[in-house]
Amino acid sequence: MTQNTSFLRNVFLYKCLFALTFWSYISLSVEDELFTSVSNNFPEDDSNQKIKSLPLLYTNSNQSKADFDWVVIQNTTESLSLSEITNDNVKKLIALLSNFTQGSRLQNLTLTNVSVDWNALMEIFQTVWHSSIQYFNTNNVTQLSDIESYDFDYSGTSMKALTMKKIIITDMYFTQDDLYKIFADMNIEHMTIADSEMIHMLCPSSRSPFRYLNFLKNDLTDFLFQNCDNLLQLEILILQKNKFESLRKVSFMTSRMKSLKYLDMSNNLLRHDGADVQCQWAESLTELDLSSNQLADVVFECLPVNVKKLSLQNNQISNVPSGVAELKSLEELNLASNRLADLPGCSGFTSLQFLNVEMNSILTPSADFFKSCPKVRELQAGHNPFKCSCELQAFIRLERRSGGKLFGWPVAYVCEYPEGLRGTELKDFHLSLLACNTTLLLVTALLLTLLLVAVVAFLCIYLDVPWYVRMTWQWTQTKRRARHNPPGDQGAVLQFHAFISYSERDSLWVKNELIPNLEKGEGCIQLCQHERNFVPGKSIVENIINCIEKSYKSIFVLSPNFVQSEWCHYELYFAHHKLFSENSNSLILILLEPIPPYLIPARYHKLKALMAKRTYMEWPKERSKRALFWANLRAAININLPKADENLSEETD
């Protein structure tokens, strides 16, 4: 009997020891779960991160299939992560969670791929609410049965944060209060319901402890939290990627949230029509994200006056109106990806320190930006279609003086126009001061023009260009009249052997020596002399031209007196013109007296050229050489003139 008793006692002890060991293993394995976060998207305020992020810490990723048909994803002392929860194993899960009463080490629970009935889902939440769990995450939850009213007990909880993602409600017809009231009245500080196609959320029925609400990627509209007075402790509200349309209604929604600091309304359908009704924002709101909406310039009429950080990225803003918005506390403004054509001023943003205007339509940003915005420490203006021209030079110089205030310089600042400079960094674009200073360019052009005019005038005077122009005009007019002469006019038929051009001061030599020696004897030579052959009534120039054209040769009696005579110059000019126009050898130069070079005026450059290139006859001082002189001269001008011309000449004489 004693042996049997001892045997039974030993068996009992072994069974107790086995049971204690097994339960201790189960308890420790559950309490060894890793800490799971509620959210990793908490924004920071200006001084520090007041709402600490709760990151998801996966340290053990080995998945194991337990005897309860769920998958254990992670298992540490403080965290537990399970997957594949169904109606078949949900009661075992509830029984397991019931053992973690308050005071246990398990603080974080994550359930993934949950497909259960409504009541089972509520029992999971109720069990978690009265356990030691503080952070509860659910992902990809499908509710299978009809939604019914559930009397949820919120008392005595350790819960701090709830995160629910991808919640699918299969019941299409239910009372909204039965669903939304459960979550609206939760007595926790942080709640996230994301990517769940949620269309509404009720206002808490009593003063709520919510400090953080995240309704990312749902179907919420402007009716959310209107006239809600029980979110007085709410500091952070994220409504990104929903279906809000009226910015004014959003402002009314926040007006009763006395502690709200951060509001994210990005990626909605927000507009503002600029109606007469004023917007009413929470006075405590200091950070507002309105990026990726449909807001235009009038949005500056509906902004919270105490905002410090404002994002209007990716909207339809083309101008920041001055004198509309007085945001004296604004320190950071994001206007990237809009339609701005220039840098905004800071007349309404006296405390602005950071400005982002990247990816707008700014061709030539204003160079006086930092003068109007003296407190700006960083300007992001890259990735704009810069037009590299003179106007941009001032902005480039501004970068050199700003001391590194241009964020992204120089890689993000590239020429877009003109085509030839596309891709050139602004730091490599240079133009001369003359090319960019209009006043200097005009003054330089004027000075160059005046200099050119002065040079041309000097050359004209030095080369006697006006005189040559006048003579060319006279010659052209004479030729024109000659073409229109009557049919009986003899025109330019040769009538004289030679035309004599001389100075009046040398007339004695011409009359006493030249004419008598050439016109005497057989084969009388006929000379054209202005005193006896110029036709009365015609101009002197016309008579000169006619005599030169009707003479076989032109004899020029050169002397210092010749170069001082204006009419001699005319006669030399027309004779020289005939020389080149008719390609004839009709000029005979007689040097009566030597002419010092300094006495020849500059306009007599043709005379200098003729004396340098052509052989001239020099009047001999010795009488013994004069016979040969006259013989050579006669031979040079001797020609048989037409008889009609001779008769005409005799009749004229």
Buried (B, 14 or more C-beta within 10 A) or exposed (E): EEEEEEEEEEEEEEEEEEEEEEEEEEBEBBBBBBBBBBBEBBBBBEEEEBBEEBEBBBEBEEEEEBEBEBBBBBBBBBBBBBBBBBEEBBEBBBEBBEEBEEEBBBBBBBBBBBBBBBBBBBBBBBBBBBBBBBBBBBBBBBBBBBBBEBEBEBEEBBBBBBBBBBBEBEBEEBEEEBBBBBBBBBBBBBBBBBBBEBBBBBBBEEEBBBBBBBBBBBEBBBEBBEEBEBBBBBBBBBBBBBBBBBBBBBBBBBBBBBBBBBBBBBBBBBBBEBEEEEBBBBEBBBBBBBBBBBBBBBBBBBBBBBBBBBBBBBBBBEBBBEEBBBBEBBBBBBBBBBBBEBBBBBBBBBBBBBBBBBBBEBBBBBBEBBEBBEEBBBBBBBBBBBBBBBBBBBBBEBBEEBEEBBBBBBEBBBBBBEEEBEEBBBBEBEEEEEEBBEEEBEEEEEEEEEEEEEEEEEEBEEEBBEBBEEBEEBBEBBEEEBEEEEEEEEEBEBBBBBBBBBBEEBBEBBEEBBBEBBEEEEEEBBBBBBEEBBEEEBEEBBBBBBBBBBBBBBBBBBBBBBBBBEBBBBBBBBBBBBBEEEEEEBBBBBBBBEBEEEEBEEBBEBBEEBBEEEEEBBBEEEEEEBEEBBEEBBEBBBEEBEEEBBEBBEEEE
